[in-house]
Amino acid sequence: MNQTQLDRGPVLFVAEAVTLAHVARPVTLARSLAARGHAVVLAADPRYAAICGADELPTERVHSIPTERFLKALADGAPVYDVATLRAYVEEDLALLQRVRPRVVVGDFRLSLSVSARRLGIPYVNVVNAYWSPYARPRWHVPALPWARRVPQRFGNLAFRAARRMAFAVHARPMQALRREHGLAPLGHDLLGVYSDGDVTLYADPPALVPLFEAPPNHRHIGPVRWEPALALPPWWDSIARSSRRPIYVTLGSSGDSRRLPGVLEGIARLGLPVVVATAGAPIPAALPPNVFVAPYLPGESIASRCSLVVCNGGSPTSHQALAHGVPVLALPANLDQVLNSDCMRTAGVGEWLRADLATPAAIERLARTMMENRELRRAAVAMAHDIARVDPCAGLVRAIEELGG
């Protein structure tokens, strides 16, 4: 980095701390960029600071809506943000941008940057998952919405596909109204356009997992941004690691419903293998099968690398940890983000999924057994691990910053 870049200010990362994933990715990218000699600043709500541990980075504080509010909106299929919330976000963003004076701002689900960065003429890089891109072609399945369990899944999927465009237009209205207030061009009546807007949009997924079709040059993959907490392995891990039987790793993550965990463990424990569990801070179930070992948090990369199967909520962070080590994923998704990622894994032949509200212990056991016997699944996961190893997310971000003149 030259003196001109230093004079023009740092690269500002703004995280929307509604889930751990949207903080962990910016923290990881900011650290990588700082290690390459770039000045960086991280702005986030501090709720995940103890887990992400970004003490070495210059930081600013911004407000994010409560995680509980975010997850409830997803569970109900309701818009996550209203106009008033986004309006307040923009005002806070503008104050932050004027205070830090960055040469580029990088956002992770901080949708208000679509307005605030443009108001000040600051180049905006948006980091998002590729299944939210208008240039991807996901298969739409109904998530675990309140009405979905009352109808057969096939009919629920048909109803969801019929209503999706109208529903996405409703979800996009708050941002459309906000952009009108600030004299900015509309993004169209589609939530995909809202989620993927940026001067450069970087997709944090393996290209082979979520391919893009006819995407413009400013929409491209950078590959998974992998992160794990800096934690020591628990004492019980040594005996498991020495065993010839590869364990199964289970975590429902920060956005999973911990009330489902006992049923998941009941089904997985029936396979007879050691089961390693991270509760993501949720209470540890009172009664555990003897082959189940539990900790509040675990270094997921280290654990996944030694496992035969990873069971999760279908979110991209844990899925990418598993696939980076060639381990298939059994996903139990509830919200649409998780369903989209889970179905991409099924399509790519590296995972399978059951909707969370339909995932009984017996159904989980049956699917897990089938997956463990499927050698093609493992081979496909290993091939994707080789693809992931060839991608450097930070290099992709540096290229985007340079293209924007940062």
N, C-alpha and C positions, 0 to 999 in steps of 0.2 A: 504494500500500500504506500502511495506516495504522499508528499506533504499536501498536495492539492486536495486529495481525498480527506485527509485529516481536517483541513480547514473547512471543508464542506459539511462536517458534522458526522455523527455516527450512523450506523444502521440501527433503526429502532424496531424491535420485535414487540408486538402487542398480542397478548394471549387473552382469549375469552375463557375464563376459568370456570366453565360450567361442568366440565369433566376434567379428569387428570390428563387425558390424552391431548387436549387443546392447550395445556401448559407444557407438558413434557416435550412436545415437538419443537416449539419455539426455544425452550431452554437448550435442547440438544443442538439445534441449528446455531443458536447464538454462541454456545461454547465452541463449536467447530469453527465458526467464523472468527471468533476472537483468537483461537489458536493459530489462525492463518495471518494474524496481524491486523485485523480490522477492528476499529472501534465500534462497540456495540452497547446498546442499552436495552434492558428487558422491562416491559411494563405489564403488570398482571395484578389481579386481585391476589392477596397473600394466602388464600385458604389452602393452597397446596405447597406452600413454600417449604414446610418441614420435610415433605417427601421428595420434592425435586431438588432441593438443596443448591440453589443458584447463588450462594453467598458471594462467590468470587466475581459476579457480574454487577455492573452498575444497574440499579433498578429504580423504577418508578411504580407508583401504585395507581391502578385504575379499578373502577368498580365493575363487577359482573353480577348479573342476577343470581339469586340463590340456586345452587345445584338442584335442590328439591323442586323448585318451580320449573326449572328446565326439564327435569325428568318427568314431571307430571304432565307437562305440555306434550312431550313425546308420547307418553302412555295414552293420553286422551286423543291424540291426533290433532291437537289444537296448535295455532300459530305460537311460536316460541316468544316472539317479541311483538309488542304493540307499538304504535307510532310514538307514544309518549316516552317509552323506554328508549327507543332508538334515537329520539330527539335529545334526550339527556346524555346518551352515549356520545353523540356527535359533539355536544358542547364540551364534554370532558376530553374527548379526543383532540379537539381544536386547542384547548389549553395545553394538553400534553405536547402536541406537535410544535406549538409556538415556544414552549419551554425548552424542549430538547433540540429542536431545529435539525432533524435528521436529513441525510441526503436521500435515503430510501426508507420506507416503512414496510415491514413484513407482518402480515396479520394471519392469525389462525382462528377462524370463525368469529372474528371481530367484524361483523357485517357493516357496522357504521363507518368503517374506514372507506367504504365505497363512496361515501359522501365527504367525510372530513378531509381525507388526503387530497381529493380532487379540489375541494374548496381552497386549499393552500398550494396547490400545484406540486405536491410532493409525490414522486413515483411510488406506486403501490403494488407490492407483490402479495398475492393471495395464495396461501398454502391450504389445500383442501384435498379430500379423497376423490378419486377419479369417478367413482360411481355417482357422484353428484354433478358430473359434467354433462352439458347438453350434447357433447360429442361422444359420450359412451352409450352403450346399448344394453343396459341392464334388463333383466326380466323382472317385472313387477309382481311381487307377492304381497298379500295383505299381512301387515304386522299384527302383533297381539293387541289390537284395538278392543275397546270394551264390547263391541257387538260381534267381533269376529268369531268367538268361540260358539256362538249360538247358531252358526251355519256351517255346513261342510266346507272344508278348506278350499276345495275346487270352486265352489260357488262364491266364497268370499274373495278369492283371487279375481274372478270375473267381475264382481261388483267393484272391487278396488280399482281395477284397470279402467273400468268404464268411468269412474268418478275422479280418477287421479288428476287429470289436467285441470278440471274445475277446482278441485281442492288445492292444488298447487298455486293456482291463480289467487285464491283467497289468502294463502300463506304469504304470497308476494306483495299483497296490497300495502302493508305498512311501509315497506321500503320504497315502493312506487310513490306513495304519498310524501315521504320524506324527501325523495329526490326532486319532486315537483316544488316543494317548499324552497329548495336551494337552487332551483333553476337548472338542474341537471337532466340530461336526456333519460328517458325511461329505459329500463332493462328488459321490458317485455313482461307478459303476464305468465311467467313461469318461475317457480322457485329455483329451478336449476340455474337460471341466469343470475339470480340474486346470490346464490351460494358461490358461484364460480367467477364473479366479476373481479377483475384486476387488470392493471396494466400488463402484468405478466401473471399467469395463473399456473402454479406448480402443483402437480398431483403426487401425493405421497403414498404411492402404491407401486408394486411391481407392474411394469407394462404388460407382462404376460397374464397377470391376474385380472386387470381391468383395462383392456385395450381401448384406444380412442380411434374414432373414425372421422376423417376429413376435418381434423382440428386445425385451426390457424396456428402459425408459428409461436404465438405467445401463450399457447396452452400446451403444456407438455409435462411428462413425468420427470420426477427426480428420484423416485424409488422410496422405499420405506425409510422413515426417520425413526430409528430404533432407540429405545431408552429402557433402562431398568434402574431401580433405586440402588444406591450404594449401600448395600446391606450384606452383613456376613451371613453365610449359610447356617441354618440351625444345627445343633449338635446331632439330631437324629438323621441328618442327611448323609453322614459318612457311611452308615451301615447300608443305606439304600443305594448309594453310589457304588459300593463294593459288590453289591448283589449282581448276579447274572441276569436277573429279571428287570427289564427296563420299566420304570414306573410310568404312571399316568399322571399328568399335571392338570389340576382343576383350579380355575379361578373365574369368578363372574365379574371381576373388575369393579371399578368405582361406579359404573353406571348399571351394574346388574342388580337384580332383586335378590337380596341375601335370604329372603324367606324361601326361595326355591332351592337353596344350597343343600339342606338335608335330603331332599328327594333326589337331587343329582348324585350326591355321594352314595346314597342307597343303591342306585342303579349301577354306578361305576364300580363300587366295591365288590359287587357280585362277580366281577371278572377275575378276582383272586390276586391281582397284581398290587404292588404297593401304590397307594394313591397319595400324591403330594398336593396340598391345598393351600392357596393364599386367599384369605377372606377379604382383602382390600380394606381392612379396618373394621369390618362388620363383626358382630359377636360370633364367637366360635360355637357351633352347635353343641348342645349338652351331651348327647349320646353319639359316639362315633364308632364305626366298625373298627376292629383291631388292626386292619391293614391301611388305615387312613392316618396321615400325619399332617398337622395343621400349623400354620403361622399366620399372623396378621398380614405381613408383607414378605415377599420373597424376590430375589433377583431373577426375574423371569427368563432372561437370556440363558443364564447359567443352568437353571432347572430344565428349560425346554430342550436344551442341547443333549440331555441324557435320557429323554423320555421317548416312549413309543407312541404316545397319543397326547394331544392337548385338547382339553375340554374347556370352552369359554363361552362368553355371551355373544360371540360373533363380531366383537369390535375389532377394528384393524390393529391396534397396538399389540395385543396378545397373539392375534393371528399371524402378524408379521414376524414376531419372535419365533413362533413355531416353524413357519415356512422357511425362515432364514437358516434353520438347522435341518431342513428336510423332514419335518415331522408333520403328519396330517392333522387336521383340525376337525373336531366334532363341535359344531356351534349350536347354541341354544338361544337364538336371538328373540328379542321382544320388540324393540322399536325399529323403525324403517331403516335407519342407518345400519344397524346390525344385520337386518335381513338382507339388505343389498350386498353387503360385504360377504355374508355367508353364502348367498347364491352365486356370487362370483367365484368363490372357492369351489363350490360344487361344479359349476360349469367348466372350470379349469382342471377338474379332476384331482384336486388336492385336499378336499374336505367334504363333509356332509353336514346337514343341519336338520334340526327339529324346532318348530316354533315353541318358544318357552312355555306358553300356556298349555301346550299339548304334550309336553315332554314328561311323561310319567316315568317312574323308575324302571318299569319293564321295557318301555319303548327306548329309553336311553341305553339300557343293557343290550337289547337286541342290535341296535345300530352300532354301538361300540364294538360288539363282537364281530359284526360283519366287516367293519372297517379294519379291525386288527388282522383279519384274514385276507384282506385285499392287497396283494403285492403291487398292483398297478398304482394304487393310491400312494403308496410309499415312494415308488419310482418317480411319479409325477411331482411329489413334494420335493424330492432330492433335486430334480431338474430345475425346479423353481428356486431352490436355494442357490444353485450355481448362477442363475440369472440375477438374483438379489446381490450376490457377492461382487458382481461386476459393476454395480451402480454406486456412485458416491453422491448422496443428496446435497452435501455442502458444495461440491463442485458445480452442481446444477444451480444452486442458489447464487453462487459467485457469478456464474455466467449471466443470470438474470439481472443482477445488480449492475454488472458492467454494461449490459445492453441498455439499461435505463439511464446510463450516465452517472451511476453512483460510484 
